[in-house]
Amino acid sequence: MDSLNSSDQAWYVYLLRCADNSLYCGITTNIEKRLRQHNGELTGGAKYTKARKPCQLVYSEKSETRSSASKREYEIKQMSKTAKEALF
């Protein structure tokens, strides 16, 4: 993820569908770059997605701060897979 955390930087919470049909939730300031990392095109993808690529972006939502994005990520991670799928 990008290390910048300025107040005007938009943060995003996102969900990926992995090749094994599992869902991965994360936060970033650059969704396109992060997806490329998860799919192995750039270095820095998560260990979870490296073993389950290719991954496809299925949902994202904008947050104003890293803190609010992290809180929303936690909420989504607590949801059932069915509830996560209802988001998209």
C-alpha positions in Angstrom: 0.0 0.0 0.0 1.1 3.6 -0.5 2.7 5.1 2.6 1.2 8.6 2.0 -1.4 9.6 4.5 -2.2 13.3 3.7 -5.5 14.6 4.7 -6.5 15.1 1.0 -5.6 11.6 0.1 -8.7 9.4 -0.6 -8.6 5.9 0.9 -10.6 2.9 -0.5 -11.9 -0.3 1.0 -12.0 -3.0 -1.6 -13.1 -6.6 -2.1 -11.4 -9.0 -4.4 -12.7 -12.4 -5.7 -9.9 -14.8 -5.8 -9.5 -17.7 -8.3 -10.7 -20.2 -5.6 -13.9 -18.0 -5.2 -12.8 -16.7 -1.8 -13.1 -13.0 -1.0 -10.2 -10.7 0.2 -10.8 -7.3 1.8 -8.2 -4.6 2.1 -7.6 -0.8 2.0 -5.5 1.3 -0.3 -5.1 4.7 -1.9 -4.6 3.3 -5.3 -6.9 0.4 -6.3 -5.4 -0.3 -9.7 -1.9 -0.5 -8.4 -3.0 -2.7 -5.5 -4.8 -5.1 -7.8 -1.7 -5.4 -9.9 0.3 -6.2 -6.7 -2.3 -8.8 -5.7 -2.1 -10.4 -9.1 1.7 -10.5 -9.1 2.3 -7.9 -11.8 4.0 -5.7 -9.2 5.8 -6.6 -6.0 3.9 -6.2 -2.7 0.8 -8.4 -2.9 -0.7 -10.1 0.1 0.4 -13.6 1.0 -3.2 -14.7 0.9 -3.8 -13.5 -2.7 -0.5 -14.7 -4.0 -1.6 -18.3 -3.5 -5.1 -17.6 -5.0 -4.5 -15.5 -8.0 -5.8 -14.2 -10.4 -7.9 -11.9 -8.3 -10.7 -9.7 -9.6 -12.0 -6.4 -8.1 -15.7 -6.9 -7.2 -16.4 -4.0 -4.9 -14.8 -0.7 -3.6 -16.0 2.2 -1.5 -14.3 5.5 -0.8 -13.3 6.6 2.7 -12.0 10.1 3.7 -9.3 8.9 6.1 -7.1 5.8 6.6 -8.8 5.4 10.0 -12.3 5.3 8.6 -11.2 2.9 5.8 -9.6 0.6 8.5 -12.8 0.7 10.6 -14.9 -0.2 7.5 -12.5 -2.9 6.5 -12.9 -4.5 10.0 -16.7 -4.3 9.7 -16.6 -6.0 6.3 -14.2 -8.7 7.5 -16.7 -9.5 10.3 -19.5 -10.1 7.7 -20.5 -13.5 6.4 -19.5 -14.2 2.8 -23.2 -13.9 1.8 -23.4 -10.4 3.4 -20.1 -9.4 1.6 -21.5 -10.6 -1.7 -24.7 -8.5 -1.1 -22.5 -5.4 -1.2 -21.9 -6.0 -4.9 
